[in-house]
Amino acid sequence: MFVLINTQLTSAQSIVALDETVFIHANATTFVSGESLLYKIYCLKSSDKTPSIISKIAYIELVDSNKNSVFKAKVALENSYGQGDYFIPTNLKTGNYKLIGYTDWMLNKPTTDFFQIDITIINPFKSSEKEAISNVIATNSTNITANGSQSTLTEKSITNENVKFNLNKKSFGNRELVSLKIEPVNPVFKDGSYSLSVRKIDNLPVNDQITATNFSSFSQNNTVALLNQDSNIILPEIRGEIISGKITSLNGSDKVENITVALSLPGKSFAFKVVKTNSNGKFIFSIDKANYNAAITVQIIDDNASHYTILVDELPKIEYSKLTFNADSPLSYIIKESLVNRSISSQIENAYYHKKTDNIVKAPSYDPFYYPIAKEYVLDDYTRFKTLKETITEVATEIYHKQKGDKVYLHVNDASVFPQLPESALVLVDGLYLENQTELMTYNMKNVYKIELIVGRYYVGAKSFNGVIIFSTFDKDFKSTQKESSIVNTSILRPQLKKIYHKIDYSNAADNERIPDFRNQLLWNPEVKLDGNNNNNTFYTSDNSGIFEITLEGFAKNGSPVSLRETIEIKDTAAN
């Protein structure tokens, strides 16, 4: 896939075409500590709101009114869409926040062009926060939202001529089944991506959340003017995550161009990449397959590796100073009961979280890059030996070692070549590249499950190796003790794990009869389909009574927006 960057040059600037934006549907805009912010992100073309296939990674940030990022998540986009959540911790202060969404490609635009939602967080747990809340509650008797508008208990319904809700009824009792069908009147809307939220509404202050319909009507600038031709363009993450950095010569004179750099993402489904530096010593890795291990190792592969230092780039930062926040508004006394009820509900739900856990979608496993040509030695099939030296003498006999100074290097014997090539083999342990194998000579081989090897010249990227040797431990948790200026071990932000959110089932009432149910969020489905087979979104009500809002947001494949809103009432069965 190619991304065309069209530029129109003038003497002062160049114009870059940038047809990408994001839309976020969040489950609410006001949260009490202990609740969860749920969201779906849509990566779209700015021009027509059809899915953008450029970026494979999106970013979500929650920024406080002091312009500090308190939460940042990386979201893997599947077919231009992604999802995630954030548990509101008790260390966040009461106040106004911004939920921001963007891609790396969008970082070439002004911060004001990023998608933004005003978020209000109320923290009733901290003593200082309690005092502040108590003061504002006692001094105000009107219910004002953060954007200055009057808040009402029952929100207005939003209809759409192309899609409609079909409910079995409008009023329900506690723990009763709700049958909600979403029916596309226009067949065009069967092919699209949508998200559905069912949540209790109360008289806590709320912020207006932009709908997909309103968002679609906004005109956006699809070009970016660079002040001069030397301005840096931030590249889109076309194939997946980008991990970049730079090497520097210690003496300032050694060349930094065309130096081999390796990236190891160790673990069960590991990734190993090799690239060359450019004329400035810069390198870029693209991770095209899902990998959730935060620990990475980046190192130089060169006979003179000790002549260099290596630095891994941090994620690009947005200009938080460009963000504007709503002024803090006093909380009305009349919301006190709602605030107490919300806080109690979240505490009870969190206490029984182990009974209502979400399911994490299992990360896909991938065959390693050398599959299926490697010869395999499962060590339990042979007599076990404690040391590597004994193991390669008696079991994996194609492997031999050489001493060079105080370091040991492993080689693979190639019977078709004589004399043997001087270069050592590529050696990976649980996906971690080892520049030399000295530490393996004393490693307990009883921890190793199998050894795989490839005989002959093998290329990884632009780098060739004289054979490949792969050690896999039972626990896939090998840690190297090698420390050099040319090796960086660090942690990076990884994509959030995808979840299937828990749905309570009361079809057999005895199963959960003694478990309290104080859910304010009755349903969150970020992957609604309207294809006729999966458009029945059933759910059960909770022990909470009141007015609940059903919200559907999304876009058809042709870019047509859908925004639907309707309310249902849940009556207290015990009071009848």
C-alpha positions as CSV (number, residue, x, y, z in Angstrom):
1,M,0.0,0.0,0.0
2,F,1.2,3.5,-0.8
3,V,0.2,6.8,0.6
4,L,0.5,9.7,-1.8
5,I,1.7,12.9,-0.2
6,N,0.7,15.6,-2.7
7,T,2.5,18.9,-2.2
8,Q,2.1,22.2,-3.9
9,L,5.2,24.2,-3.4
10,T,5.6,27.9,-3.2
11,S,8.6,29.9,-2.3
12,A,7.5,30.1,1.3
13,Q,5.7,26.9,2.1
14,S,4.4,23.5,0.9
15,I,0.9,22.1,1.1
16,V,0.4,18.5,2.2
17,A,-2.9,16.6,1.6
18,L,-4.1,15.0,4.8
19,D,-7.5,13.4,4.4
20,E,-7.9,11.8,7.8
21,T,-9.9,12.4,11.0
22,V,-11.3,10.5,14.0
23,F,-14.7,10.4,15.7
24,I,-15.2,9.1,19.3
25,H,-18.4,7.7,20.8
26,A,-18.1,7.6,24.6
27,N,-20.6,6.1,27.0
28,A,-20.9,9.3,29.0
29,T,-19.4,12.7,29.6
30,T,-19.7,12.8,33.4
31,F,-18.1,10.2,35.7
32,V,-17.8,9.6,39.4
33,S,-14.5,8.0,40.6
34,G,-14.7,4.3,40.3
35,E,-16.7,4.3,37.1
36,S,-15.4,3.3,33.6
37,L,-15.1,5.5,30.6
38,L,-15.9,3.3,27.5
39,Y,-15.2,4.4,24.0
40,K,-15.1,3.5,20.4
41,I,-12.9,5.3,17.9
42,Y,-13.7,5.7,14.2
43,C,-10.9,6.6,11.8
44,L,-12.4,8.3,8.8
45,K,-11.6,10.4,5.8
46,S,-12.1,14.1,6.6
47,S,-13.7,14.6,3.1
48,D,-16.6,12.2,3.1
49,K,-16.4,10.3,6.4
50,T,-15.8,6.9,4.8
51,P,-13.3,4.6,6.5
52,S,-9.7,5.8,6.3
53,I,-7.3,2.9,5.5
54,I,-4.2,5.0,6.2
55,S,-3.6,4.7,9.9
56,K,-3.5,1.4,11.8
57,I,-3.1,2.9,15.2
58,A,-5.0,5.7,17.0
59,Y,-4.4,7.5,20.3
60,I,-6.7,8.5,23.1
61,E,-5.8,11.0,25.8
62,L,-7.5,12.4,28.9
63,V,-6.1,15.8,29.7
64,D,-6.8,17.8,32.8
65,S,-7.5,21.6,33.0
66,N,-3.8,22.2,33.9
67,K,-3.0,20.9,30.4
68,N,-1.5,17.6,31.8
69,S,-2.2,14.3,30.2
70,V,-3.5,11.9,32.9
71,F,-4.2,9.0,30.6
72,K,-2.9,7.9,27.2
73,A,-3.9,4.8,25.3
74,K,-2.8,3.3,22.0
75,V,-5.6,1.7,20.1
76,A,-5.1,-0.9,17.3
77,L,-7.5,-0.1,14.4
78,E,-9.2,-3.1,12.8
79,N,-10.8,-2.1,9.5
80,S,-10.5,1.6,10.6
81,Y,-12.1,1.1,14.0
82,G,-11.0,0.5,17.6
83,Q,-12.2,0.3,21.1
84,G,-11.0,0.7,24.7
85,D,-11.8,1.8,28.2
86,Y,-10.4,3.7,31.2
87,F,-11.2,3.1,34.8
88,I,-11.5,6.5,36.6
89,P,-9.1,6.2,39.6
90,T,-9.6,7.9,42.9
91,N,-6.4,10.0,42.5
92,L,-8.0,12.2,39.8
93,K,-9.4,15.5,41.1
94,T,-12.9,16.8,40.6
95,G,-12.8,19.0,37.6
96,N,-13.1,19.4,33.8
97,Y,-11.1,17.3,31.4
98,K,-10.7,16.7,27.7
99,L,-10.9,13.4,25.9
100,I,-8.8,13.7,22.8
101,G,-8.5,11.4,19.8
102,Y,-6.0,11.5,16.9
103,T,-3.6,9.5,14.8
104,D,0.0,10.1,14.1
105,W,-0.9,11.3,10.6
106,M,-3.2,13.9,12.2
107,L,-0.3,15.3,14.3
108,N,0.6,17.3,11.2
109,K,-2.6,19.3,11.8
110,P,-3.2,21.9,14.6
111,T,-4.2,20.5,18.0
112,T,-7.5,22.3,17.6
113,D,-8.4,19.9,14.7
114,F,-8.2,16.8,16.9
115,F,-11.5,15.2,18.1
116,Q,-12.4,16.5,21.6
117,I,-15.0,15.7,24.2
118,D,-15.5,17.7,27.3
119,I,-15.5,15.3,30.3
120,T,-16.4,16.1,33.9
121,I,-15.0,14.0,36.8
122,I,-16.4,14.1,40.3
123,N,-14.2,12.6,43.1
124,P,-16.1,12.2,46.4
125,F,-13.4,10.1,48.0
126,K,-10.5,12.5,48.7
127,S,-10.9,14.6,51.8
128,S,-9.9,17.8,50.0
129,E,-12.4,17.0,47.2
130,K,-15.2,16.3,49.7
131,E,-14.7,19.7,51.3
132,A,-14.7,21.5,47.9
133,I,-17.8,19.6,46.7
134,S,-19.5,20.3,50.0
135,N,-18.8,24.0,49.6
136,V,-20.1,24.3,46.1
137,I,-23.2,22.2,46.9
138,A,-24.1,24.4,49.9
139,T,-23.8,27.6,48.0
140,N,-25.8,26.9,44.8
141,S,-29.3,25.7,44.2
142,T,-29.3,25.5,40.4
143,N,-28.2,22.6,38.2
144,I,-25.8,24.0,35.7
145,T,-23.9,21.9,33.2
146,A,-20.2,22.4,32.5
147,N,-21.0,24.2,29.3
148,G,-23.5,26.5,30.9
149,S,-26.8,24.9,29.8
150,Q,-29.6,23.6,32.0
151,S,-29.4,19.9,32.6
152,T,-32.7,17.9,32.5
153,L,-33.4,14.3,33.6
154,T,-35.1,13.2,30.4
155,E,-33.0,13.8,27.3
156,K,-34.7,14.4,23.9
157,S,-35.0,11.5,21.6
158,I,-33.0,11.6,18.3
159,T,-34.5,9.8,15.3
160,N,-33.1,8.7,12.0
161,E,-35.1,7.9,8.9
162,N,-32.7,5.2,7.8
163,V,-32.3,3.3,11.1
164,K,-34.7,2.7,13.9
165,F,-34.9,1.1,17.3
166,N,-37.5,-1.6,17.9
167,L,-38.1,-2.3,21.6
168,N,-40.4,-4.9,23.0
169,K,-41.8,-2.2,25.4
170,K,-40.8,1.1,27.0
171,S,-41.2,0.3,30.7
172,F,-39.4,-2.5,32.6
173,G,-38.9,-3.9,36.0
174,N,-35.7,-4.8,37.8
175,R,-33.6,-7.6,36.3
176,E,-36.0,-7.9,33.4
177,L,-35.0,-8.8,29.8
178,V,-35.0,-6.0,27.3
179,S,-35.2,-6.9,23.6
180,L,-33.7,-4.2,21.4
181,K,-33.6,-4.7,17.7
182,I,-31.9,-2.1,15.5
183,E,-33.5,-2.2,12.1
184,P,-32.0,-0.5,9.0
185,V,-34.8,0.9,6.9
186,N,-32.4,1.8,4.2
187,P,-30.3,-1.3,3.1
188,V,-27.2,0.9,2.6
189,F,-26.9,1.1,6.4
190,K,-26.5,-2.7,6.8
191,D,-22.9,-2.3,5.8
192,G,-21.3,-0.1,8.4
193,S,-19.8,0.2,11.9
194,Y,-21.8,1.3,15.0
195,S,-21.6,1.4,18.8
196,L,-24.4,1.1,21.3
197,S,-24.7,2.4,24.9
198,V,-27.5,1.9,27.4
199,R,-26.9,4.0,30.5
200,K,-28.8,5.6,33.3
201,I,-29.3,9.4,33.2
202,D,-29.6,11.6,36.3
203,N,-29.3,15.2,37.2
204,L,-25.5,15.3,37.5
205,P,-24.1,18.0,35.2
206,V,-23.4,16.8,31.7
207,N,-21.5,18.0,28.7
208,D,-22.9,17.9,25.2
209,Q,-21.3,15.1,23.2
210,I,-21.1,15.6,19.5
211,T,-23.1,13.1,17.5
212,A,-22.0,11.3,14.3
213,T,-24.7,13.3,12.4
214,N,-23.4,16.6,13.6
215,F,-19.8,15.6,13.1
216,S,-20.5,14.6,9.5
217,S,-21.8,18.1,8.7
218,F,-18.6,19.8,9.8
219,S,-16.2,20.9,7.1
220,Q,-12.6,20.2,7.9
221,N,-9.3,21.3,6.4
222,N,-7.8,18.5,4.4
223,T,-4.4,20.1,3.8
224,V,-1.6,21.2,6.0
225,A,0.8,24.1,5.2
226,L,4.4,23.5,6.1
227,L,6.3,26.7,6.8
228,N,9.3,25.6,4.9
229,Q,10.5,22.5,3.0
230,D,12.7,21.5,6.0
231,S,9.7,21.0,8.2
232,N,9.3,17.5,9.5
233,I,6.2,15.5,8.4
234,I,5.1,13.0,11.0
235,L,4.5,9.8,9.1
236,P,1.3,7.8,9.4
237,E,1.4,4.3,10.9
238,I,0.4,2.6,7.7
239,R,1.4,-1.0,8.5
240,G,1.1,-0.8,12.3
241,E,3.0,0.7,15.2
242,I,6.1,2.8,14.5
243,I,9.1,2.5,16.8
244,S,11.9,4.9,15.9
245,G,15.1,6.2,17.3
246,K,18.6,7.4,16.5
247,I,22.1,6.2,17.0
248,T,25.0,8.6,17.9
249,S,28.7,8.1,17.4
250,L,30.6,8.3,20.7
251,N,33.6,10.0,19.2
252,G,31.6,12.1,16.8
253,S,33.5,10.9,13.7
254,D,32.3,7.3,13.1
255,K,29.7,7.0,10.4
256,V,26.1,6.7,11.5
257,E,24.7,5.8,8.1
258,N,23.8,2.2,7.0
259,I,24.3,0.8,10.5
260,T,22.2,-2.3,11.3
261,V,19.8,-1.9,14.2
262,A,17.6,-4.8,15.6
263,L,14.3,-4.7,17.5
264,S,13.3,-7.5,19.8
265,L,9.8,-7.9,21.1
266,P,10.2,-11.0,23.2
267,G,7.4,-13.3,24.4
268,K,5.2,-16.1,23.2
269,S,4.5,-14.5,19.9
270,F,7.6,-12.5,19.5
271,A,8.7,-10.1,16.8
272,F,12.2,-9.5,15.5
273,K,13.0,-6.7,13.0
274,V,16.2,-5.5,11.4
275,V,16.7,-2.2,9.7
276,K,19.4,0.2,8.5
277,T,20.0,3.7,9.7
278,N,19.7,6.7,7.3
279,S,22.4,9.4,6.8
280,N,21.4,11.0,10.2
281,G,21.5,7.8,12.1
282,K,17.7,7.6,12.3
283,F,16.0,4.2,12.2
284,I,12.3,3.2,11.9
285,F,10.6,-0.1,12.8
286,S,7.1,-0.9,11.7
287,I,5.2,-3.5,13.8
288,D,2.6,-5.0,11.4
289,K,1.2,-7.7,13.7
290,A,-0.5,-7.4,17.1
291,N,2.0,-7.6,20.0
292,Y,1.1,-6.5,23.5
293,N,4.4,-6.9,25.3
294,A,5.6,-3.5,26.6
295,A,9.2,-4.6,27.1
296,I,11.4,-4.1,24.1
297,T,15.1,-4.3,23.3
298,V,16.8,-2.2,20.6
299,Q,20.4,-2.8,19.8
300,I,23.1,-2.2,17.2
301,I,24.4,-5.2,15.2
302,D,27.9,-4.2,14.2
303,D,31.5,-5.2,14.9
304,N,32.0,-1.6,16.3
305,A,28.6,-1.5,18.2
306,S,30.4,-0.3,21.3
307,H,31.4,2.9,19.4
308,Y,27.7,4.1,19.5
309,T,24.9,5.0,21.8
310,I,21.3,4.4,20.9
311,L,18.1,6.4,21.8
312,V,14.5,5.3,21.3
313,D,12.1,8.2,20.4
314,E,9.3,9.0,22.8
315,L,5.8,9.2,21.3
316,P,5.1,12.6,19.7
317,K,3.4,15.0,22.1
318,I,0.5,17.3,21.2
319,E,0.4,20.9,22.1
320,Y,-1.7,20.8,25.2
321,S,-1.4,24.6,25.6
322,K,-3.7,24.9,22.6
323,L,-6.6,23.2,24.4
324,T,-9.4,25.3,25.9
325,F,-11.4,24.1,28.9
326,N,-14.8,25.0,30.2
327,A,-14.8,27.1,33.3
328,D,-15.4,25.2,36.5
329,S,-19.1,25.5,37.5
330,P,-20.5,25.2,41.0
331,L,-22.4,21.9,41.6
332,S,-26.0,22.3,42.7
333,Y,-27.2,21.1,46.1
334,I,-29.9,19.1,44.3
335,I,-27.4,16.7,42.7
336,K,-26.2,15.5,46.1
337,E,-28.5,12.5,46.2
338,S,-27.6,11.5,42.7
339,L,-23.9,11.8,43.4
340,V,-24.2,9.7,46.5
341,N,-26.2,7.0,44.6
342,R,-23.7,7.0,41.8
343,S,-20.8,6.6,44.2
344,I,-22.5,3.8,46.1
345,S,-23.4,2.0,42.9
346,S,-19.8,2.1,41.6
347,Q,-18.4,0.9,44.9
348,I,-20.8,-2.1,45.0
349,E,-20.1,-3.0,41.4
350,N,-16.4,-2.8,42.0
351,A,-16.6,-5.0,45.1
352,Y,-18.3,-7.7,42.9
353,Y,-16.1,-7.1,39.9
354,H,-14.7,-10.7,40.1
355,K,-18.3,-11.9,39.4
356,K,-18.7,-9.7,36.4
357,T,-15.4,-9.6,34.6
358,D,-15.0,-8.7,31.0
359,N,-13.4,-11.2,28.6
360,I,-10.2,-10.2,27.0
361,V,-10.0,-11.2,23.4
362,K,-7.1,-13.6,23.0
363,A,-4.3,-12.1,21.1
364,P,-3.7,-13.9,17.8
365,S,-0.6,-16.1,17.7
366,Y,1.7,-15.9,14.7
367,D,4.1,-18.3,13.2
368,P,7.7,-17.1,13.7
369,F,9.5,-15.5,10.7
370,Y,11.6,-18.7,10.2
371,Y,8.6,-21.1,10.1
372,P,8.5,-23.9,8.8
373,I,12.0,-24.4,7.6
374,A,13.8,-24.7,11.0
375,K,14.9,-28.1,12.3
376,E,13.5,-28.6,15.8
377,Y,14.9,-30.3,18.9
378,V,12.4,-30.7,21.7
379,L,14.8,-31.4,24.6
380,D,12.4,-33.6,26.5
381,D,12.7,-36.1,23.6
382,Y,16.3,-36.5,24.4
383,T,18.5,-37.1,27.4
384,R,18.5,-33.8,29.3
385,F,21.8,-32.0,30.0
386,K,22.3,-29.1,32.3
387,T,24.7,-27.0,30.2
388,L,24.6,-25.7,26.7
389,K,28.0,-27.1,25.9
390,E,26.8,-30.6,26.7
391,T,23.5,-30.1,24.9
392,I,25.1,-29.0,21.6
393,T,27.6,-31.8,21.9
394,E,25.1,-34.6,22.4
395,V,21.8,-33.3,21.0
396,A,21.8,-30.3,18.6
397,T,25.1,-31.3,17.1
398,E,24.9,-28.8,14.2
399,I,25.7,-26.1,16.7
400,Y,29.2,-25.3,17.8
401,H,30.8,-22.3,19.7
402,K,33.8,-20.2,19.4
403,Q,35.6,-18.0,21.9
404,K,36.5,-14.5,20.9
405,G,38.2,-12.6,23.7
406,D,35.9,-12.8,26.7
407,K,32.8,-13.5,24.6
408,V,31.3,-16.7,23.2
409,Y,29.6,-16.9,19.8
410,L,27.4,-19.7,18.5
411,H,27.7,-21.0,14.9
412,V,25.8,-23.5,12.8
413,N,27.8,-26.1,10.9
414,D,27.0,-26.0,7.2
415,A,28.3,-29.2,5.6
416,S,27.9,-27.8,2.1
417,V,30.5,-25.0,2.8
418,F,34.2,-25.5,3.4
419,P,35.9,-23.9,5.1
420,Q,33.1,-22.7,7.5
421,L,32.1,-19.0,7.2
422,P,33.5,-16.8,10.0
423,E,30.2,-15.0,10.8
424,S,28.2,-16.2,13.8
425,A,24.6,-17.3,13.7
426,L,21.5,-15.2,14.5
427,V,20.7,-16.3,18.1
428,L,17.3,-15.5,19.7
429,V,16.1,-16.6,23.1
430,D,12.3,-16.3,23.4
431,G,12.6,-13.8,20.6
432,L,15.3,-11.7,22.3
433,Y,18.4,-11.1,20.1
434,L,21.7,-11.9,21.9
435,E,24.8,-10.2,20.4
436,N,27.0,-12.8,22.0
437,Q,26.1,-16.0,23.8
438,T,28.4,-15.9,26.8
439,E,25.6,-16.0,29.3
440,L,24.0,-19.0,27.6
441,M,27.1,-21.1,28.5
442,T,26.1,-21.0,32.2
443,Y,22.3,-20.9,31.7
444,N,20.4,-23.9,33.0
445,M,19.2,-25.8,30.0
446,K,16.5,-27.5,32.0
447,N,14.6,-24.2,31.5
448,V,14.7,-24.6,27.7
449,Y,11.8,-26.3,26.0
450,K,13.3,-26.6,22.5
451,I,16.1,-25.5,20.2
452,E,15.4,-24.7,16.5
453,L,18.0,-24.1,13.9
454,I,18.5,-23.2,10.3
455,V,21.6,-24.1,8.4
456,G,23.1,-21.7,5.8
457,R,22.9,-18.1,4.9
458,Y,19.7,-16.4,6.2
459,Y,18.5,-12.8,5.6
460,V,16.5,-10.8,8.1
461,G,15.8,-7.5,6.4
462,A,19.0,-6.2,4.9
463,K,21.2,-8.2,7.3
464,S,22.5,-11.7,6.6
465,F,23.5,-14.3,9.2
466,N,25.4,-17.5,9.0
467,G,22.5,-19.7,10.2
468,V,19.8,-19.2,12.8
469,I,19.5,-20.6,16.3
470,I,16.3,-20.1,18.4
471,F,16.0,-21.1,22.0
472,S,12.5,-21.3,23.5
473,T,12.1,-21.5,27.3
474,F,9.1,-23.1,29.0
475,D,7.9,-19.8,30.5
476,K,8.9,-17.5,27.5
477,D,10.5,-15.1,30.1
478,F,14.2,-15.1,29.4
479,K,16.0,-12.0,30.7
480,S,19.4,-11.0,29.3
481,T,22.1,-9.5,31.5
482,Q,24.0,-7.9,28.6
483,K,24.4,-4.1,29.1
484,E,26.1,-1.9,26.6
485,S,25.8,1.6,25.3
486,S,24.5,0.1,22.0
487,I,21.7,-1.8,23.8
488,V,18.5,-0.2,25.1
489,N,16.0,-2.1,27.2
490,T,12.9,-0.1,27.7
491,S,9.1,-0.2,27.9
492,I,6.8,1.5,25.5
493,L,3.0,2.1,25.3
494,R,1.3,-0.8,23.7
495,P,-2.2,-1.1,22.2
496,Q,-5.0,-1.7,24.7
497,L,-6.3,-5.3,24.8
498,K,-9.6,-5.8,23.0
499,K,-12.5,-6.9,25.3
500,I,-15.8,-8.5,25.1
501,Y,-17.8,-6.6,27.7
502,H,-19.7,-8.6,30.3
503,K,-23.4,-9.2,29.9
504,I,-25.4,-10.4,32.9
505,D,-27.8,-13.3,32.2
506,Y,-30.9,-13.7,34.5
507,S,-32.5,-16.4,32.4
508,N,-31.7,-18.6,35.4
509,A,-32.5,-16.2,38.2
510,A,-30.9,-18.5,40.8
511,D,-27.5,-18.1,39.3
512,N,-27.1,-14.4,40.4
513,E,-29.9,-14.1,42.9
514,R,-27.6,-13.2,45.8
515,I,-25.3,-11.0,43.8
516,P,-26.3,-7.3,44.0
517,D,-26.7,-5.5,40.7
518,F,-26.2,-1.8,40.8
519,R,-25.2,-1.3,37.1
520,N,-25.8,2.2,35.7
521,Q,-24.3,1.0,32.4
522,L,-26.6,-1.8,31.3
523,L,-25.0,-2.4,27.9
524,W,-21.9,-1.3,25.9
525,N,-21.5,-2.9,22.5
526,P,-18.8,-1.3,20.4
527,E,-19.3,-3.7,17.5
528,V,-22.9,-3.4,16.5
529,K,-23.8,-5.0,13.2
530,L,-26.9,-4.2,11.2
531,D,-26.6,-7.0,8.6
532,G,-29.8,-8.8,9.8
533,N,-28.0,-11.6,11.6
534,N,-26.7,-9.8,14.7
535,N,-29.0,-6.8,15.2
536,N,-30.8,-8.2,18.3
537,N,-29.1,-6.5,21.3
538,T,-30.7,-8.1,24.3
539,F,-29.8,-7.1,27.9
540,Y,-31.1,-7.3,31.4
541,T,-32.0,-4.3,33.6
542,S,-30.3,-3.9,37.0
543,D,-31.6,-3.2,40.5
544,N,-31.3,0.5,39.8
545,S,-34.5,2.2,38.7
546,G,-35.0,5.4,36.7
547,I,-34.6,6.7,33.2
548,F,-32.1,5.0,31.0
549,E,-30.8,6.3,27.7
550,I,-30.1,4.2,24.6
551,T,-27.6,5.7,22.2
552,L,-26.4,4.5,18.9
553,E,-23.7,6.2,16.9
554,G,-21.8,5.2,13.8
555,F,-21.3,5.4,10.1
556,A,-22.4,3.4,7.1
557,K,-19.6,2.3,4.8
558,N,-20.5,5.1,2.3
559,G,-19.9,7.7,5.1
560,S,-23.5,8.3,6.0
561,P,-23.9,9.0,9.7
562,V,-26.3,7.4,12.2
563,S,-27.3,9.0,15.5
564,L,-30.2,7.5,17.5
565,R,-31.3,8.2,21.0
566,E,-34.2,6.9,23.0
567,T,-35.1,6.4,26.6
568,I,-36.7,3.6,28.6
569,E,-38.0,3.6,32.2
570,I,-37.1,1.0,34.8
571,K,-39.4,0.8,37.7
572,D,-38.5,-0.3,41.2
573,T,-40.1,-3.8,41.4
574,A,-39.7,-4.0,45.1
575,A,-41.8,-0.9,45.7
576,N,-44.8,-2.4,43.9
